[in-house]
Amino acid sequence: MSVRSSIAVLAVLAVVGLLTFGLLSKGSSGVAIGEVAPAPAMPRLEGGGESSLAEYRGRWVLVNFWASWCVPCRQEAPALEQFQHQHGGRSFTVLGIDSRDLSGDGRDFVRRYGLSYPQLRDGNGDTAHDFGTTGVPENFLIDPQGKVRLLLRGPVTSEYLRESVAPLLPSSS
């Protein structure tokens, strides 16, 4: 084997090793089913102070990480709004978290899709990182005690919401 070939093989092995390390360390961070969800304070997307997941203790909360530039986020937005309209109330809400996005773009997205549920802004992605997200959209169903009950990496559908989320919610939201 030539010196050039040896160097190329070592370079490829180094890249594969770094990628593997990155994936393994990413998988070990964040929250798992049954763990308490992070609840840092974040700015409200529409302005007017801060809020946090902790303010929703005692309620079921479907936390939806999204961004205005995300095509699957655009596809799931109508299903989330419809689910909020059907089930939102004193015991359940969807909570949108606009992550790694510009505030103006996020506000335009909320208006374009007519989203009525609360929205927070995670501008630099710190909260998304604390949750262990790997991208957007990602959805976490949080129970009234603040623990993660369901996790879906990728967009929700009306079918998923109806079959997986709705059965866990109290009958009278």
C-alpha positions, 0 to 999 in steps of 0.5 A, a space after each residue: 500500500 502506498 503512502 498516499 493510500 495509507 493517508 487516505 484510509 486513515 483520513 476516512 477512518 478518522 472521519 467515520 470515528 468522529 461521525 460515530 462519536 458525534 452520533 453516540 454522544 448526541 443520542 445520550 443527551 436529552 430527555 427520554 420517556 419517563 424523564 422530567 422535561 426541561 423547563 427553561 424560561 424563553 421569550 414569547 414569540 409574539 413578545 411580552 415577556 417570557 414563559 416556560 413549560 413549568 407554567 403548564 404543570 398540571 396539564 398535558 402539553 404537546 411540545 412542538 419544536 418547529 422553524 419557519 424554514 422547515 417544510 415538514 413543519 409547514 405540513 404538520 401545522 394544520 393538524 396541530 392547530 386542528 388538534 388544539 381546537 378539538 382538545 385544547 382547554 384547562 387540561 391540555 394545550 399544544 405549545 410551539 417552540 420556534 427553534 433556530 429561527 428569526 423572530 419575524 419569520 416565526 411570527 409570519 409562520 404563526 399568522 400564515 397557519 393561523 396557530 392559536 396555541 402558545 408560542 415560545 422562541 428558542 432562538 439559539 436552540 439551547 432548549 432544543 438541545 436540552 430536549 435532545 432534538 436532532 432537528 425539526 419538527 420534533 414533538 414531545 407529549 408531557 404529562 401533568 407531572 412534567 414527564 415525557 410520555 411520548 416522543 416523535 422525531 419528525 412531523 405529526 399527522 392527524 392520524 398520529 394525534 388521534 391514535 397516539 396522543 388523544 387516548 392519553 388525554 383526559 376526556 374533558 379538556 
